[in-house]
Amino acid sequence: MPDFIYNGKIYYNPVEFAMDQIGGTWKMPILWRLKGRKMRYSELQKDIPHITQKMLSTQLKELEKNGFITKKVFPTVPPKTEYALTAKGKRAIAVITVIREYGLELMKESGTTHRSAGE
């Protein structure tokens, strides 16, 4: 496959492109938590150990920009913000499920135990 450019970045294959969209330490855990429900910013922060406010905010903005999630702001005091998966985000869950299962298999093979916190 020939190289291609998207948003000023050169990609060498579709896997690299997909991983840039949903890869990294935090994007998949965010999407995973939104798979069955809408969540507020504070709920996501409490549910994802070790993520900073700045990183959560940055990742949510990127996921929204790339069309994986929607952000709904309610005009209340204090403001209430909810995040939910889009159709594109729901399609990504199938990929994340496969990667997660593979990761669990690799962990088992290496003798690493699985902890539910930070999943």
N, C-alpha and C positions, 0 to 999 in steps of 0.2 A: 504494500500500500504506500502511495506517495505521502510525503510529509504534508501537513496542512497547518494553516494558521487560524487561530480563533482568539479573538480579543487581544491580538498582538503577541500571542505566545505560539511558538512552533511546537507541534505535536508530531510524534513519529509513528504512532499507532493508536487505534481506538481504545485499547486498554488503558494506555497512559491518559487519554482524554477523560475516560470514565472515572479513573481514580483521582484525577484532579478535581472532578466535580463532587465526588462523594467520599474520597479518601482522606487520609490524615487521622489524627488522634481523636477528633471530636465530632466530625460530621456524621459518621455512621451511628455512634451512640445517640446523637440528637434525633436523627431520623427514626431509629429503633424505638425510642421512647414515644414518639408521636404516632407510631403505627396504628394504634387503636383508639386514639383519643386526642382531643385538643389539650394543650397545656399552656399555662402561664409561664412567663419568664422565671419567676421565683420558684415555680415547681420544677422546672428544668434544672435550675441551678442547684436546688436541694437534692435532686435525683441523680445528678452526675458529679460524683466525687472528684475533687482535684481540679475542676475547671474554674478558671478565674472569671470574674464578671466581664472583663474586657474580651477574653477569648470567646466566651459564650455569645456575647453581643456581635463580635466579628463573624463567627461561624453562622449565626442566625441570619445576618445580613447577606452573607455569601449564598447560603441555601435559598433565601428568598429571591435574590437577584438571579440565580440560576433556575428558578422555577420549581424547586422541590418542596417548598413550604409557602404558606400564606401567613400573613401577619394581620390580625384584626385588632385595632385599637378602639376601646370603648371610651366615650367621653364622660368619664366619671371622675370623682375625686376620692382617693388618688386614681390616676389613670390605670385602666386594666388592659393588658395586652395578651391576646391568645395566639398561639401558633398551631397550625394544622398542616397535614400533608396535602399536597396537590395530587392529581392523577400521576404526574411524573414522579413524585415522591413515593407514592404507593408502588409504582413499578420498581423503584430502587429497593424496596423492602425484600423483594424476591432475591435480588442479588446479595443483599446484606445477609439474608438468611443462609444462603449457600456458603458465603465467606465465614460466617459465624460457626456454622457446623463444621467446616473444614478446620477452623482455628481450634475448636474444642477437640477434634480428633488429633490434631498435632500436639495439643497440650497433654492429652491422655498418653500418646506415644512417648512423649518426653518425660512423663512422670510428674508433670506440673498439675497442681490441684486447681480446681475452678472455684472462685469465690463469686458470689452474686453481686457484691458491691462493685460499682463501676463498670458493670457489664456493658 
